[in-house]
């Protein structure tokens, strides 16, 4: 498979557009948090998720989101999924999306990154990224 550069959500949308879309989605869906979940550039071992836009309740936990992502990726039992926030923090599975929103947002309204990890046969970890942006054009319930 050729190594083709694909811009991420933040690169495809201007800051003003992301903020406007976030405001529209949150106004139409009070109590919900829009998420953009993307595979890390260069990730080779995990399948591509079928969509990147999600809308979750404020009380959705990291564990619940992880289960949704696992189903979307159709991961096998030997593939693990670990979520990182800002590529450094692994949130507790019981952490709510609202808590992450409050703790990790930046000038994009909400933006944090994380990753997917899987161990190869040789025990080497391969990483990915999950980006959570506070804005998106269309949101879907997981």
Secondary structure, DSSP 8 states (H G I E B T S, - for coil): --------HHHHS-HHHHHHHHHHHHHHSTTEEEEE----TT--SS---S--EEEEETT-BHHHHHHHHHHHHT--TT------BTTTB---TT-BHHHHHHHH--TTSSEEEE---EE-TTS-EE---EEEES--SS--B-
